[in-house]
Amino acid sequence: MLSRVGLALALVLLTAPVAHADHVRDSQREVIDTLRLSKAWQTSKGAGVVVAVLDSGVDPAHRDLAGSVTVGADFTKGANPPGVRPLRLHGTYMASLIAGHGHGPGNGDGVIGVAPRARILSVRVILEDEEPGFGEFNTAKRYEDVVAKGIRYAVDQGAQVVNMSISKELATQQERAAIHYAVSKGVVLVAAAGNEGAGKPEASGYAPYSYPAAFPGVVSVAATDRGLRRASFSNRNPSVLLAAPGVDILGAGPGNEYWVGKGTSQASALVSGVAALIKARYPRMSPALVAQALTLGASRRPSGGYDTGTGFGVVDAAGALAEAARLAGHTHTARGQDAHDPDRPLGEAAPPVQVIFRDHRRIVVYGSIAAAAALAALTAVLVLTALVKRTRRADNPQDA
C-alpha cells in the first residue's frame, strides 16, 4: 500500500545543536528580513490566535516554546508498540517557526517564530520515519483518515489557522469534507506543496500534486532557495498559491536542540505564521480574504503575474498585513440596507399557482364537433364556388 502521509521535509542537515542559543537569532536574520517581520511586528505578533500544528507532535518543554503549547489529541495511537514515546521531531521544528518566542533576557536568544505571541495546538497525525510504528501507521486502514479527523478536531478546539507540513499522494472524501468544514468555520488552512519537484515531470509537465495542499480552499506553499527562486525539490503545479523560504531554515528540536533543514514543510510553517498575524489583527477575516492578502502582499512576483513554481510570489508579512488592512472592510457577502440575504430566495415570493383541472373527454368531444363544423364549412365553400362558375359559363355564349 502506498504511504498515506509523509513529512514534507526534504532533509534535516543537523540533528545535534547547530549553535549556541545566542547565535541562533543571527542565523534567522535572512528569513526575518525576507518576510519583513520587523515591520510586520509593529502591527501584529499573533496574540490571541491558536495555530493547530497537524504533525508528529510538539515538545511543549522546549525553552523557545514553553508556555505556548497545548498538547491535543493523538490520532496515531496504537501504531507504535506500547511504551514507545513519540519523538516529536518534525512537529517541534514546525511549531518553532510559527510561534517560537525565544528565551533569555528580553527573549533575545533562541528561535523567534513569525507569530511569537500565538499559541500552538499540537495534533499528532503522523509518525516520524524513525519511529517503530511507522510502517504499521502507513499501511493499517484504521489510520486512513487521521488527517481529516485532525482537521475537524483542531477546528472544534478553536484553532484559527491549521498548519499541515505533510504530504500525501492520494486524497480522500473525508479530507475534502473536513476542509469544507474548516473553511465554513472561518479557519485558514495552510499546507506544503511537496518535495517531489526535482524528479522527472509528469506527462502534464508538472510535478506531482500533493494533498492536502492541492485541495481547493487550502493555501498551498512552495519553497524557495536562498536566492528566492523555486527550490529544486519544490513541487510545481497549478495548486501552488505562493512560496516562502525553504532552504537552510533554522528551527527548534526536542530537548532544547536547534536544527537546520530544507523543505516545503518549513515554507508552509512560515506562511502559517503570517496567516496568524493577519487573523490576530482581523479575527473575522474569511479564509478567502486571508489568502488574497497573502498573495497581493507577496514580493518577488513572477513576470507574468503567476507561475506554477512560486505561485503569486514570495510571502511578505508586512505586505500581507497592509493588504489585509485594505481588505478588512470587505466581505464576500454584500451588506447594507439593499443587500440580499443569502439565506433567502432571490426576488419576491411568487403568488400561489392556480391549478386548472380540465375535462379531457369534453375537450375531445368539443374538438371533434369543431373539426366537423370546419369541414362542413369548407365543403359548402367549394360547392358554392363550383355553382358560380357554371352560372358564368351559361351567361357567356363565347364560352361554348
C-alpha positions in Angstrom: 0.0 0.0 0.0 1.2 3.5 -0.8 2.4 5.6 2.1 -0.7 7.6 3.1 1.0 10.5 4.9 4.6 11.8 4.8 6.5 14.7 6.2 7.1 17.4 3.6 10.7 17.7 4.8 13.4 17.2 2.2 16.4 17.0 4.6 17.4 17.7 8.1 21.0 18.7 7.9 21.9 18.6 11.6 20.3 16.7 14.4 22.6 18.0 17.1 22.6 21.5 18.4 23.6 23.8 15.5 24.8 26.7 17.5 24.7 28.2 21.0 21.4 29.9 21.7 22.9 33.4 21.4 23.9 32.7 17.8 20.5 31.2 16.8 18.8 34.5 16.2 21.6 35.7 14.0 21.1 32.6 11.9 17.5 33.5 11.4 18.2 37.1 10.2 17.9 36.3 6.5 14.4 34.8 6.9 13.3 37.7 9.2 14.5 40.2 6.6 12.9 38.4 3.7 9.5 38.3 5.4 9.9 41.9 6.7 9.0 40.7 10.1 10.4 43.7 12.0 7.9 45.9 10.2 5.0 43.4 10.5 5.5 43.0 14.2 4.7 46.7 14.6 1.1 45.7 13.7 0.7 42.2 14.9 2.6 39.4 16.7 -0.2 36.9 16.6 -1.6 37.4 20.1 -4.8 35.6 20.8 -4.5 33.2 17.8 -4.3 29.4 18.1 -2.4 27.7 15.3 -3.0 23.9 15.1 0.1 22.0 14.0 -1.1 18.7 12.5 2.2 16.9 12.6 4.3 14.4 14.6 3.8 16.2 18.0 5.3 19.2 19.6 7.7 19.3 22.6 6.0 21.7 25.0 9.0 22.0 27.2 11.4 23.5 24.7 12.6 26.8 26.1 11.6 28.7 23.0 8.0 27.3 23.1 7.4 26.8 26.8 4.0 28.1 27.8 2.7 28.4 24.3 1.9 24.8 23.5 -1.3 22.8 24.2 -0.9 19.1 23.6 -4.0 17.9 21.9 -5.2 14.6 20.5 -3.0 11.8 19.2 -4.7 10.1 16.2 -1.7 7.7 15.8 -2.3 5.8 19.0 -1.7 2.1 18.7 0.8 2.4 15.8 3.9 2.4 18.0 4.5 -0.5 20.4 3.3 0.0 24.0 5.7 2.2 26.0 7.3 3.9 23.0 7.1 7.7 23.4 6.7 9.9 20.3 9.9 11.6 19.0 8.1 14.8 18.1 11.0 16.0 15.9 9.3 17.4 12.9 6.3 18.9 14.8 8.5 20.8 17.2 10.6 22.1 14.3 7.5 23.5 12.6 5.9 24.9 15.7 9.0 26.9 16.5 8.9 28.5 13.0 5.3 29.5 13.6 5.3 30.6 17.2 8.7 30.3 18.8 9.2 33.2 21.3 12.9 32.7 22.2 14.2 32.8 25.7 16.7 34.7 27.9 16.7 38.4 28.6 14.0 40.0 26.6 13.6 36.7 24.8 16.5 37.7 22.7 18.0 34.2 22.4 16.8 31.1 20.6 14.3 30.8 17.8 11.8 33.5 17.1 8.8 32.4 15.1 6.7 34.5 12.7 3.9 34.9 15.2 5.7 34.8 18.6 2.6 35.6 20.6 0.4 32.9 19.0 -0.4 29.7 20.7 0.2 26.2 19.3 -2.3 23.3 19.5 -0.3 20.1 18.8 -2.4 17.5 17.0 -0.5 14.3 16.2 -1.4 12.8 12.8 1.9 11.4 11.6 4.8 9.3 12.9 8.5 10.1 12.2 10.2 7.8 9.8 12.4 6.7 12.7 9.5 5.5 14.9 9.0 1.8 15.1 5.3 2.0 14.2 5.9 4.0 11.0 5.2 1.0 8.8 2.1 0.0 10.7 0.8 3.5 10.6 1.1 3.8 6.8 -0.5 0.5 6.0 -3.3 -0.1 8.5 -6.7 1.0 7.3 -7.7 2.5 10.7 -5.3 5.3 10.1 -6.6 6.3 6.7 -8.5 9.4 7.8 -6.3 10.7 10.6 -5.7 14.0 8.7 -9.5 14.5 8.3 -10.0 13.8 12.0 -7.2 16.1 12.9 -8.6 19.0 10.9 -12.1 18.6 12.5 -10.6 18.3 16.0 -8.5 21.4 15.5 -11.5 23.5 14.3 -13.6 22.3 17.2 -10.8 23.2 19.7 -10.9 26.8 18.4 -7.9 26.9 16.1 -8.0 29.9 13.6 -5.1 28.6 11.5 -4.2 25.0 10.7 -0.6 24.2 9.5 -0.1 20.9 7.6 3.5 20.4 6.8 2.6 16.9 5.5 2.3 15.4 2.1 0.0 12.6 0.6 -0.2 11.2 -2.8 -3.9 10.3 -2.6 -6.9 12.3 -1.4 -9.9 11.1 0.5 -13.5 12.2 0.6 -13.3 12.6 4.3 -10.4 15.0 4.0 -12.3 17.1 1.4 -15.3 17.2 3.7 -13.1 18.2 6.7 -11.6 21.0 4.7 -15.0 22.3 3.8 -16.0 22.2 7.4 -12.9 24.2 8.4 -13.4 26.8 5.8 -17.1 27.2 6.7 -15.9 28.0 10.2 -13.5 30.7 9.1 -10.3 28.7 9.6 -7.3 29.2 7.4 -5.7 26.0 6.1 -2.0 26.0 5.0 -0.2 23.0 3.6 3.1 22.1 2.0 3.2 21.7 -1.8 5.5 18.7 -1.6 9.1 17.8 -2.3 9.0 15.8 -5.5 9.8 18.6 -7.8 13.4 17.5 -8.6 12.2 14.4 -10.4 11.1 14.0 -14.0 7.9 15.9 -14.7 4.7 14.0 -15.3 3.0 13.9 -18.7 1.2 17.2 -17.8 4.6 18.9 -17.4 4.1 19.4 -13.7 5.5 17.8 -10.6 3.0 15.6 -8.7 0.1 17.1 -6.8 0.3 16.7 -3.1 -2.6 16.5 -0.6 -4.0 18.3 1.4 -2.2 21.2 -0.3 -3.9 20.6 -3.7 -7.5 20.7 -2.2 -9.4 23.9 -3.1 -9.6 26.2 -0.1 -6.1 25.2 1.1 -3.1 27.6 0.8 -0.5 25.5 -1.0 3.0 26.7 -0.3 6.2 26.0 -2.4 9.7 26.5 -1.2 12.4 29.0 -2.5 16.1 28.7 -2.2 18.4 31.4 -0.7 18.1 33.4 -4.0 14.3 33.3 -3.6 13.9 31.1 -6.7 11.9 27.9 -6.7 14.0 25.3 -4.7 14.8 22.4 -7.0 12.9 19.9 -4.8 9.7 22.0 -4.5 6.7 20.8 -6.4 5.5 22.9 -9.3 1.9 22.7 -10.4 -1.2 25.0 -10.5 -2.2 24.2 -6.9 0.8 26.4 -5.7 -0.5 29.7 -4.3 2.7 31.3 -3.1 6.2 30.4 -1.8 8.3 31.0 1.2 12.0 30.4 2.1 12.6 26.7 2.4 16.4 26.1 2.3 18.8 26.4 5.3 16.0 27.2 7.7 16.9 27.1 11.4 14.3 25.9 13.9 14.0 24.1 17.2 14.1 20.4 18.0 13.1 18.5 21.1 15.4 18.7 24.1 16.3 22.4 23.5 18.2 21.5 20.3 18.4 23.6 17.2 18.3 22.2 13.6 18.8 23.4 10.1 16.8 21.8 7.3 15.1 22.4 4.0 11.7 21.5 2.5 8.2 22.8 1.7 7.4 21.9 5.4 9.4 24.9 6.6 7.9 27.2 3.9 4.4 26.3 4.9 5.1 26.9 8.5 6.3 30.4 7.8 3.2 31.1 5.8 1.0 29.8 8.6 2.8 32.2 10.9 1.9 35.1 8.6 -1.7 33.9 8.5 -1.7 34.0 12.3 -0.5 37.6 12.2 -3.5 38.5 9.9 -6.0 36.6 12.0 -4.8 38.2 15.2 -5.3 41.7 13.7 -8.5 40.8 11.8 -10.1 37.8 13.5 -13.3 37.9 11.5 -11.5 37.9 8.1 -12.6 34.9 6.0 -10.0 32.4 4.7 -10.5 33.5 1.2 -9.7 37.1 2.1 -6.7 36.0 4.1 -5.4 34.1 1.1 -6.0 37.2 -1.1 -4.0 39.3 1.4 -1.1 36.8 1.3 -1.0 36.8 -2.5 -1.5 40.5 -3.0 1.2 41.3 -0.4 3.8 38.9 -1.8 7.2 40.0 -3.1 9.2 38.7 -6.0 6.2 38.4 -8.2 6.7 36.3 -11.4 7.0 38.4 -14.6 3.7 37.0 -15.8 2.0 37.5 -12.5 1.9 33.8 -11.7 3.9 30.7 -12.3 3.5 27.1 -11.0 6.8 27.2 -9.2 6.3 30.1 -6.8 2.7 30.9 -7.3 2.0 34.7 -6.9 5.4 35.3 -5.3 7.2 35.0 -2.0 5.3 35.7 1.2 5.9 39.1 2.8 4.4 39.5 6.3 4.4 43.3 6.2 2.9 43.4 2.7 0.2 40.8 3.7 -0.8 42.9 6.7 -1.0 46.0 4.6 -3.3 44.3 2.1 -5.4 42.8 4.9 -6.0 46.3 6.3 -7.3 47.3 2.8 -9.5 44.2 2.6 -10.7 44.3 6.2 -13.8 46.4 5.3 -14.9 43.9 2.6 -16.7 40.6 2.7 -17.7 38.1 0.1 -21.3 38.8 1.0 -22.9 42.2 0.4 -24.1 44.1 3.4 -26.4 47.1 3.9 -30.0 48.0 3.6 -30.3 47.0 -0.1 -28.1 43.8 0.3 -29.7 40.5 -0.4 -29.9 38.0 2.4 -28.1 34.9 1.0 -30.2 32.6 3.2 -33.4 33.8 1.5 -34.6 33.2 -2.1 -33.7 35.8 -4.6 -36.6 38.2 -5.5 -40.1 38.5 -4.1 -42.1 35.4 -3.3 -44.3 34.4 -6.3 -48.1 34.2 -5.7 -49.7 30.7 -5.5 -50.0 29.0 -8.8 -53.7 28.5 -9.8 -54.2 24.9 -10.9 -57.0 24.4 -13.6 -58.4 21.0 -14.0 -59.6 20.2 -17.5 -62.2 17.6 -18.6 -60.2 15.8 -21.3 -63.3 13.9 -22.5 -65.2 17.1 -23.0 -62.2 18.6 -24.9 -62.2 15.7 -27.3 -66.0 15.9 -27.9 -65.9 19.7 -28.5 -62.8 19.4 -30.6 -64.5 16.8 -32.8 -67.6 18.9 -33.2 -65.4 21.9 -34.1 -63.4 19.9 -36.7 -66.7 18.6 -38.3 -68.1 22.1 -38.5 -64.9 23.3 -40.1 -65.0 20.5 -42.6 -68.7 21.3 -43.4 -67.9 25.0 -43.9 -65.1 24.1 -46.3 -67.3 21.8 -48.3 -70.0 24.5 -48.5 -67.5 27.0 -49.8 -66.3 24.5 -52.5 -69.9 23.8 -53.7 -70.7 27.5 -53.9 -67.6 28.2 -55.9 -68.5 25.4 -58.4 -72.1 26.7 -58.8 -70.9 30.3 -59.5 -68.5 29.1 -62.3 -71.4 27.2 -64.0 -73.7 30.2 -63.9 -71.0 32.4 -65.6 -70.5 30.0 -68.4 -74.2 29.8 -69.1 -74.5 33.6 -69.4 -71.5 34.0 -71.8 -72.1 32.3 -75.3 -68.5 32.8 -76.4 -67.5 30.1 -73.9 -69.5 27.5 -76.0 
